[in-house]
Amino acid sequence: MILADKIIEERKKNGWSQEELAQQLGVSRQAVSKWESAGSVPDLQKIIQMADLFGVTTDYLLKDELLPETETPAVYYGNETAEPVRRVSMEEANEFLEIKAKGAPVVANATALCILSPVILIVLGALAESRKTGISEGAAGAVGCIFLFGMVALAVYMFITFGLRESRFESFEKEYFETEYGVTGMVREKSRAYEGTFARGLAMGVVLCIISVIPLIVAGAAGAPDFVCAVLVGLLLLMVAAGVNTIIRVSMIKSSYDTLLQEGEYTREEKQVKKKLDTLSGIYWCTVTAIYLGWSFLTMRWDFTWIVWPVAGVLFAAIYGVMRLIVCKDTDRSN
């Protein structure tokens, strides 16, 4: 039980409303509401007043029974010099979680737009080749490219706008920090409450990505015409986009809790490794994008060149894993 829960419990035991407690403490009802929602933490004087009012000790109010917070010892790596450690307040933590929660659907939708961008081009190209409609191959390619670049441009705009809003919290994911009293307990409770939603969303997204290939496999086995196969490729991309969208939404929210708790991929050791691998990631994906666009424009086979992305994703995982092992060994030696 964290401070916010204890204030609620003790207030209700005494039969007081938020307004009545606020009057006795000389604060506004909104201040009490923020304390009880873990939106902010009362100062020490107010905690002493509440301890007297509730007939409890300050130690009881200040100690998180759910998981006592401990001071994190300073850790230094290699020849790093000691630097002032940033302390994250309750207000900053709540603002960070809110931005991540609002940004999750933005990033998820932008990613889905990138995945769906070639669908119109693929379907119109198949229609033109089948000669079942009056559309020419040139017109089909022009319209398809307009949709492709339009959707990618919109996705890039969404990525940039979210990145700008999130930029001031970038250090949370890259630098070591400490949290003020109550933050860790509040975040851990929210993280535990979200575990079920995260597991369901992740499972649903993965299942959608796996079953997306089934219609195309069935059509290929049945000897379906090229036009039908092209439409099913579009359906495949639609299902993959839906699956990836779901995975990103739940993963971003879960990662926001891990970031503040400095767990999982956001421990101090992991942050040190990621710093060294950031350059590799940037160079790799810029190269893949250049290969994709160059190959697509040279061959005009947009219905086929999309295969670059899943292949690049698998290769990146392998390359990243190897480089990570190398960097971890170098880090261990330096420590």
C-alpha positions as CSV (number, residue, x, y, z in Angstrom):
1,M,0.0,0.0,0.0
2,I,1.4,3.4,-1.0
3,L,0.9,6.8,0.6
4,A,-2.0,7.6,-1.8
5,D,-3.9,4.5,-0.7
6,K,-3.2,5.2,3.0
7,I,-4.6,8.7,2.8
8,I,-7.8,7.4,1.2
9,E,-8.1,4.6,3.8
10,E,-7.6,6.8,6.8
11,R,-9.8,9.5,5.5
12,K,-12.7,7.1,5.0
13,K,-12.1,5.5,8.4
14,N,-12.7,8.9,9.9
15,G,-15.8,9.4,7.7
16,W,-14.4,12.6,6.1
17,S,-14.9,13.8,2.6
18,Q,-12.0,15.2,0.6
19,E,-13.3,18.7,1.3
20,E,-13.4,18.1,5.0
21,L,-9.9,16.7,5.1
22,A,-8.7,19.6,3.0
23,Q,-10.2,22.2,5.4
24,Q,-8.5,20.5,8.4
25,L,-5.1,20.6,6.6
26,G,-5.6,24.1,5.2
27,V,-5.3,23.1,1.6
28,S,-7.7,22.9,-1.4
29,R,-9.8,19.8,-2.2
30,Q,-7.9,19.5,-5.5
31,A,-4.7,19.1,-3.5
32,V,-6.1,16.2,-1.6
33,S,-7.5,14.7,-4.8
34,K,-4.0,14.8,-6.3
35,W,-2.5,13.1,-3.3
36,E,-5.1,10.3,-3.4
37,S,-4.6,9.7,-7.1
38,A,-0.8,9.7,-6.7
39,G,-0.6,12.8,-8.9
40,S,1.6,14.6,-6.4
41,V,3.1,14.0,-2.9
42,P,2.3,16.2,0.2
43,D,5.2,18.0,1.8
44,L,6.6,16.8,5.1
45,Q,4.6,19.4,7.1
46,K,1.3,18.1,5.7
47,I,2.3,14.5,6.3
48,I,3.0,15.3,10.0
49,Q,-0.4,17.0,10.2
50,M,-2.1,14.0,8.6
51,A,-0.4,11.6,11.0
52,D,-1.8,13.6,14.0
53,L,-5.3,13.8,12.4
54,F,-5.4,10.1,11.6
55,G,-3.7,9.0,14.8
56,V,-0.9,7.1,13.1
57,T,2.8,7.5,12.9
58,T,4.6,9.4,10.1
59,D,6.7,6.2,9.6
60,Y,3.5,4.3,8.7
61,L,2.5,6.9,6.1
62,L,5.9,7.2,4.6
63,K,6.8,3.6,4.3
64,D,5.4,1.8,1.2
65,E,4.2,-1.6,2.4
66,L,3.8,-2.8,-1.2
67,L,7.5,-2.5,-1.9
68,P,9.7,-0.3,0.3
69,E,11.8,2.0,-1.7
70,T,15.5,1.9,-1.1
71,E,18.2,4.2,-2.0
72,T,20.1,3.1,-5.1
73,P,23.8,3.1,-4.6
74,A,25.9,5.0,-6.9
75,V,27.5,2.8,-9.6
76,Y,30.3,3.9,-11.8
77,Y,31.4,2.3,-15.0
78,G,35.0,2.2,-16.3
79,N,36.5,5.7,-16.1
80,E,33.3,7.6,-15.9
81,T,33.4,10.5,-13.5
82,A,30.6,11.1,-11.0
83,E,27.9,13.4,-12.3
84,P,24.8,14.8,-10.5
85,V,22.0,12.3,-10.7
86,R,18.6,13.6,-11.9
87,R,15.7,13.0,-9.5
88,V,12.3,12.4,-11.0
89,S,9.3,13.9,-9.1
90,M,5.8,12.4,-8.9
91,E,4.5,15.2,-11.3
92,E,7.2,14.4,-13.9
93,A,6.5,10.7,-13.6
94,N,2.8,11.1,-14.2
95,E,3.4,13.5,-17.1
96,F,5.8,11.0,-18.7
97,L,3.2,8.2,-18.3
98,E,0.5,10.4,-19.8
99,I,2.6,11.4,-22.8
100,K,3.4,7.8,-23.5
101,A,-0.2,6.7,-23.1
102,K,-1.4,9.3,-25.6
103,G,1.5,8.7,-27.9
104,A,1.1,4.9,-28.1
105,P,-1.8,5.1,-30.6
106,V,-0.1,7.8,-32.6
107,V,3.1,5.7,-33.1
108,A,1.1,2.5,-33.6
109,N,-1.1,4.2,-36.3
110,A,1.9,5.7,-38.0
111,T,3.6,2.3,-38.2
112,A,0.5,0.7,-39.6
113,L,0.3,3.4,-42.3
114,C,3.8,2.5,-43.4
115,I,2.9,-1.2,-43.6
116,L,-0.3,-0.4,-45.5
117,S,1.2,2.2,-47.9
118,P,1.9,-0.2,-50.8
119,V,-1.5,-1.9,-50.7
120,I,-3.2,0.4,-53.2
121,L,-0.3,0.1,-55.6
122,I,-0.3,-3.7,-55.4
123,V,-4.0,-4.0,-56.0
124,L,-4.2,-1.5,-58.8
125,G,-1.2,-3.0,-60.4
126,A,-2.9,-6.4,-60.4
127,L,-6.1,-4.9,-61.8
128,A,-4.2,-3.3,-64.6
129,E,-2.3,-6.5,-65.5
130,S,-5.5,-8.5,-65.5
131,R,-7.0,-6.1,-68.0
132,K,-10.4,-6.6,-66.4
133,T,-10.8,-2.9,-65.9
134,G,-10.0,0.1,-68.1
135,I,-7.2,1.3,-65.9
136,S,-3.7,1.3,-67.6
137,E,-0.5,0.2,-65.9
138,G,0.9,3.7,-66.0
139,A,-2.2,5.2,-64.3
140,A,-2.3,2.3,-61.7
141,G,1.4,3.0,-60.9
142,A,0.8,6.7,-60.6
143,V,-2.2,6.5,-58.3
144,G,-0.6,3.8,-56.2
145,C,2.6,5.8,-55.8
146,I,0.6,8.9,-54.7
147,F,-1.1,6.8,-52.0
148,L,2.2,5.2,-51.0
149,F,4.1,8.4,-50.6
150,G,1.1,10.2,-49.1
151,M,0.7,7.6,-46.4
152,V,4.4,7.5,-45.6
153,A,4.5,11.3,-45.4
154,L,1.6,11.3,-43.0
155,A,3.3,8.6,-40.9
156,V,6.6,10.6,-40.8
157,Y,4.6,13.7,-39.7
158,M,3.1,11.7,-36.8
159,F,6.4,10.2,-35.8
160,I,8.0,13.7,-35.7
161,T,5.2,15.4,-33.8
162,F,5.2,12.7,-31.1
163,G,9.0,12.7,-31.0
164,L,9.0,16.4,-30.3
165,R,6.5,16.1,-27.5
166,E,8.5,13.3,-25.9
167,S,11.9,14.7,-26.4
168,R,12.3,16.3,-23.0
169,F,11.9,12.9,-21.4
170,E,14.4,11.3,-23.7
171,S,17.0,11.1,-20.9
172,F,14.7,8.7,-18.9
173,E,15.5,6.0,-21.5
174,K,19.2,6.8,-21.9
175,E,20.5,8.1,-18.5
176,Y,20.5,6.8,-15.0
177,F,18.1,8.6,-12.6
178,E,16.6,8.4,-9.1
179,T,13.0,8.8,-8.2
180,E,11.5,10.9,-5.3
181,Y,9.5,9.3,-2.6
182,G,6.3,7.5,-3.7
183,V,7.1,7.3,-7.4
184,T,8.4,3.8,-7.6
185,G,5.5,2.4,-5.5
186,M,2.9,4.3,-7.7
187,V,4.5,3.1,-11.0
188,R,4.9,-0.5,-9.8
189,E,1.2,-0.7,-8.9
190,K,0.2,0.6,-12.3
191,S,2.5,-1.8,-14.0
192,R,1.1,-4.8,-12.1
193,A,-2.5,-3.7,-12.9
194,Y,-1.5,-3.4,-16.6
195,E,0.1,-6.9,-16.9
196,G,-3.1,-8.6,-18.0
197,T,-3.8,-6.0,-20.7
198,F,-0.3,-6.2,-22.0
199,A,-0.3,-10.0,-22.2
200,R,-3.6,-10.1,-24.1
201,G,-2.6,-7.4,-26.5
202,L,0.8,-8.9,-27.2
203,A,-0.7,-12.4,-27.8
204,M,-3.4,-11.0,-30.1
205,G,-0.9,-9.0,-32.1
206,V,1.4,-12.0,-32.6
207,V,-1.5,-14.3,-33.6
208,L,-2.7,-11.8,-36.2
209,C,0.8,-11.6,-37.7
210,I,1.1,-15.4,-37.8
211,I,-2.3,-16.2,-39.4
212,S,-2.0,-13.3,-41.9
213,V,-0.2,-15.6,-44.3
214,I,-2.9,-18.4,-44.3
215,P,-5.2,-16.9,-47.0
216,L,-2.2,-16.4,-49.3
217,I,-1.0,-19.9,-48.8
218,V,-4.4,-21.4,-49.5
219,A,-4.8,-19.3,-52.6
220,G,-1.4,-20.3,-53.9
221,A,-2.2,-24.0,-53.3
222,A,-5.5,-23.7,-55.1
223,G,-3.9,-22.0,-58.1
224,A,-5.7,-18.7,-57.7
225,P,-5.2,-16.1,-60.4
226,D,-2.6,-13.3,-59.9
227,F,-5.3,-10.7,-59.2
228,V,-6.7,-12.8,-56.3
229,C,-3.2,-13.3,-54.9
230,A,-2.5,-9.6,-55.1
231,V,-5.7,-8.8,-53.2
232,L,-4.7,-11.4,-50.6
233,V,-1.3,-9.8,-50.3
234,G,-3.2,-6.6,-49.4
235,L,-5.2,-8.5,-46.9
236,L,-1.9,-9.9,-45.4
237,L,-0.5,-6.5,-45.0
238,L,-3.8,-5.3,-43.4
239,M,-3.7,-8.1,-40.8
240,V,0.0,-7.5,-40.2
241,A,-0.7,-3.8,-39.7
242,A,-3.4,-4.5,-37.2
243,G,-1.2,-7.0,-35.3
244,V,1.8,-4.6,-35.2
245,N,-0.5,-1.7,-34.2
246,T,-1.8,-3.7,-31.2
247,I,1.7,-4.8,-30.2
248,I,3.1,-1.3,-30.3
249,R,0.2,0.2,-28.3
250,V,0.5,-2.2,-25.4
251,S,4.3,-2.4,-25.6
252,M,4.8,1.4,-25.4
253,I,2.7,1.7,-22.3
254,K,4.5,-1.3,-20.6
255,S,7.9,0.1,-21.6
256,S,6.9,3.5,-19.9
257,Y,6.5,1.6,-16.6
258,D,9.8,-0.3,-17.1
259,T,11.5,3.0,-18.0
260,L,10.6,4.7,-14.7
261,L,11.3,1.5,-12.7
262,Q,14.6,1.1,-14.6
263,E,13.8,-2.6,-15.2
264,G,14.0,-4.9,-18.3
265,E,15.6,-3.0,-21.2
266,Y,16.1,0.1,-19.1
267,T,18.6,-1.0,-16.4
268,R,21.7,1.0,-16.1
269,E,23.7,-1.7,-17.8
270,E,21.3,-1.9,-20.7
271,K,21.4,1.8,-21.2
272,Q,25.2,1.7,-21.5
273,V,25.0,-1.0,-24.2
274,K,22.2,0.8,-26.1
275,K,24.3,4.0,-26.3
276,K,27.0,2.2,-28.2
277,L,24.5,0.4,-30.5
278,D,22.4,3.5,-31.5
279,T,24.8,4.4,-34.3
280,L,24.5,0.9,-35.8
281,S,20.7,1.0,-35.8
282,G,20.6,4.4,-37.6
283,I,23.1,3.3,-40.3
284,Y,21.4,0.0,-40.8
285,W,17.9,1.2,-41.4
286,C,19.0,4.2,-43.5
287,T,20.8,1.6,-45.7
288,V,17.8,-0.6,-45.9
289,T,15.5,2.3,-46.9
290,A,17.9,3.3,-49.6
291,I,18.0,-0.3,-51.0
292,Y,14.2,-0.6,-50.9
293,L,13.6,2.7,-52.7
294,G,16.4,2.2,-55.2
295,W,15.3,-1.4,-56.1
296,S,11.6,-0.4,-56.3
297,F,12.2,2.6,-58.6
298,L,14.6,0.6,-60.8
299,T,12.3,-2.4,-61.3
300,M,8.9,-0.7,-60.5
301,R,8.0,-4.0,-58.8
302,W,6.5,-2.4,-55.7
303,D,4.3,-5.5,-55.4
304,F,7.4,-7.6,-54.7
305,T,10.1,-5.3,-53.2
306,W,8.2,-4.9,-49.9
307,I,9.8,-8.2,-49.0
308,V,12.9,-6.1,-48.1
309,W,11.3,-5.1,-44.8
310,P,10.6,-8.5,-43.2
311,V,14.0,-9.8,-44.4
312,A,15.7,-6.7,-43.1
313,G,13.9,-7.1,-39.8
314,V,15.1,-10.7,-39.3
315,L,18.7,-9.8,-40.3
316,F,18.7,-6.8,-38.0
317,A,17.7,-9.0,-35.1
318,A,20.6,-11.3,-35.8
319,I,23.2,-8.5,-36.4
320,Y,22.0,-6.6,-33.3
321,G,22.3,-9.8,-31.2
322,V,25.9,-10.4,-32.3
323,M,26.9,-6.8,-31.9
324,R,25.3,-6.7,-28.5
325,L,27.3,-9.7,-27.3
326,I,30.5,-7.9,-28.5
327,V,29.6,-4.7,-26.8
328,C,28.6,-6.4,-23.6
329,K,32.0,-8.2,-23.4
330,D,33.8,-4.9,-24.0
331,T,31.7,-3.2,-21.3
332,D,32.5,-6.1,-18.8
333,R,36.2,-5.8,-19.5
334,S,36.2,-2.0,-19.0
335,N,34.3,-2.4,-15.7
